Amino acid sequence: VLAVVFAGLTSVSANELAKAEVFTKLSNESTFRSLVRYLNADAEQAQNLKYVFALTSKKVNTALNKESVVDAEKAIVFNLGNAKHILSAEQYRKYLLVLNMTIQSKGDVYVANN
């Protein structure tokens, strides 16, 4: 299941370049707090995720400005790799589901509250 979600996230085409913006949307302070609560992340995980999201947003914005699919893919892989390192396996599964649902909903962020 996770492989399918990962494949969906990393298969960015020129027409779908804007999908990489999901990371910018999830960086929104209130959305990020909801995501941290949903993932049941501790303070250290939250701090590390916030840093990764900030870097990812910069990388995504650069990719969008350059209209570079390759740079967008690199930003996505950067985020996913770091999130996988920061989160537990269960938290990472939930994280991938949130990303997938957000992308599929065309940008509306859906994070359940615990």
N, C-alpha and C positions, 0 to 999 in steps of 0.2 A: 504494500500500500504506500509506504513512504517513498519508494522508488518512483511510483507513478506521480506522486505530488511533486517530487524533486524534478522529474522530467518535465512536468508541466510548467514549473517555475523557470527552468533554465532554457526552454525552447522559445526564445524571444525572437520575433521576426521584425522587420522594419515597420510594419503596420502596427505591431504590438509593443513598440518601444516604450510607450507611455505606461505600460503595465509595471515597469520597474519603479514607477512613482509610488507604488504601494509602500515602499520603505519610508518615503517622505511622509506619507499620511500616518503611518504607524509611529513616526517620531513626534507627532503632535503630543504635547505634554499630557493632556487628559486621556487621549487614546493610549499613550504609552503606559500611564498608570493603570488603566484598565487591563492592558495586556499583561503587565507584571502581576497584577492580582489574579488574572485568569490562569497564568502559568504557575502561580504560587512560588514566584521567584523570591529568593532572599535578597537582602540589601546589597550584598556583593555582586550577585548575578544581575540585579537591576542596574547597578552602576556600570558594570561591564557591558551590558546590552545597550545602555544609553550611549556609551562611547562608540560602540560598533555602529549603532544607528546613525550617529552624527557623521561618522566617516562614510558610511554607505550612502547617506543623503548627498554628501559632496560628490561622491563618485557617480551617482545617478544623475545629478544635475549636470555634471561635466559631460556624461554620455548623451543626455538629452540635448544639450547645447551643440554638441558635435554631431548629433543624429547618428551616433555610433552604436550599432547593435552589439559589436564586440565588447565595447566598454560597458554597456549595460549588462551583458552576460557576466563580465568580470565582477561588476558590483554585486550582482545577485549571488555569485559563487562566494565572494568575499563575505557577504552577510551570512549566508547559510553555513559556511564553514566555521565562522566564529561563533555563531549561535549554537551550533552543534557542540562545540568545545565548552561553551559556557553553561549550557543547560543539561539536565539529566535526559535520558532517553525518552521518558514520558513527557517531560516539558517540551522537548524538541518536536515530538510528534504533534503535540497541541499547537506549537508554533507554526509548523508546516500547514496544519489544517486552517489556522487563522489566515495565513498568507494566501492559501488556495481559495478560501471562501471570499476573501477581499478582492482578489483578482477576478474571480468568476462573477462577482456582483458589480463589476465595472467601477470599483473604487470605493463603494460604501464599506466601511469597516465594521465588521461584526465581531465583537469580543464579548463573550458571556461573562457576567459578574458571578463570582463565587459567593 
